[in-house]
Amino acid sequence: VRLVESGGGLVQPGGSLRLSCVASGFTFSSSGMSWYRQAPGKERELVAAIGIIGGNGGNTDYADSVKGRFTISRDNAKNTVYLQMNSLKPDDTAVYYCKRRLYNHWGQGTQVTVSS
């Protein structure tokens, strides 16, 4: 199993980024996926999750802190899950990780820094 994140970087407050996570080594379309983040000195926390019901649409869930700003989506044809992040705040600064739900399968993480 391999999960490879990309799309992180430095962005000003109010800006946007889109993270991608390409999966391999398992049947992606049959797996729920999620995004976590870990800020310096803090525990890793769940940001968003997407299920498999409804195909590419999937049922979704978000942490209260990102509701209305972040959108998780998936493209089963590309074995990819995305996290669109809008209206970014300095508190969103963290390493963002992709995870296969129900399994201890993690990506290596991608750094997101929100700063002016």
C-alpha positions in Angstrom: 0.0 0.0 0.0 1.3 3.4 -0.9 -0.2 6.9 -0.3 1.6 9.9 -1.8 0.5 13.4 -0.9 1.3 16.6 -2.8 0.1 20.2 -3.1 1.3 21.7 0.1 3.2 24.9 0.3 3.3 28.5 1.7 0.1 30.5 1.2 -1.1 33.9 2.6 -4.1 34.0 5.0 -7.3 33.9 3.0 -5.6 31.9 0.2 -6.3 28.5 -1.2 -4.5 25.2 -1.8 -5.6 21.8 -3.1 -3.9 18.7 -1.7 -3.8 15.5 -3.6 -3.2 11.9 -2.4 -2.5 9.2 -5.0 -3.2 5.7 -3.7 -1.9 2.3 -4.9 -1.7 -1.2 -3.7 -5.3 -1.7 -2.8 -8.8 -1.3 -4.3 -9.2 2.4 -3.9 -12.9 2.6 -5.0 -13.8 0.2 -2.1 -12.0 2.2 0.6 -13.0 5.2 2.6 -10.3 7.9 2.8 -9.4 10.7 5.1 -7.2 13.7 5.7 -5.5 14.4 9.0 -3.2 17.2 10.1 -0.6 17.7 12.8 0.5 21.1 13.9 3.8 21.6 15.9 3.3 20.5 19.5 -0.2 19.3 18.9 -1.8 15.9 18.4 -2.7 14.6 15.0 -6.4 15.4 14.2 -9.0 14.3 11.7 -9.8 17.0 9.2 -12.1 15.4 6.7 -13.3 12.0 5.6 -15.0 10.5 2.5 -16.8 7.2 2.2 -17.5 5.0 -0.8 -21.3 5.3 -1.0 -22.3 7.0 -4.2 -19.1 6.4 -6.0 -17.0 9.5 -6.6 -19.3 11.5 -4.5 -19.2 9.6 -1.3 -20.5 10.6 2.1 -18.3 13.3 3.7 -17.6 14.5 7.2 -15.5 17.5 8.5 -14.0 18.8 11.6 -15.9 21.8 12.9 -12.8 24.0 12.5 -12.8 23.5 8.7 -16.5 23.1 7.8 -17.5 25.5 5.0 -13.9 26.1 4.1 -12.5 22.7 3.1 -13.9 20.2 0.7 -12.8 16.5 0.4 -13.5 14.7 -2.9 -12.3 11.7 -4.7 -11.7 10.5 -8.3 -11.8 6.7 -8.4 -10.5 6.6 -12.0 -7.3 8.3 -10.8 -7.1 6.6 -7.4 -6.9 10.0 -5.9 -8.4 11.9 -3.0 -8.3 15.6 -2.8 -8.6 18.3 -0.1 -9.6 21.7 -1.4 -8.7 24.3 1.2 -10.1 27.8 1.0 -10.1 30.8 3.3 -6.9 29.5 4.9 -6.0 30.7 8.3 -2.6 30.7 10.2 -4.2 28.0 12.5 -4.4 25.7 9.5 -0.6 25.5 9.4 0.3 21.8 9.8 1.6 18.7 8.1 -1.4 17.1 6.3 -1.6 13.4 6.0 -3.7 11.1 3.8 -5.0 8.0 5.5 -7.0 4.9 4.3 -9.9 4.6 6.7 -10.1 1.5 8.9 -6.4 0.7 8.2 -3.2 2.0 9.6 -2.1 3.2 6.1 -0.6 6.7 6.0 1.1 8.9 3.5 4.3 10.7 4.3 2.6 14.1 4.7 2.8 17.4 3.0 3.5 20.7 4.8 1.0 23.5 4.6 2.1 26.9 6.0 -0.3 29.8 6.2 1.5 33.0 6.8 1.8 36.6 5.6 
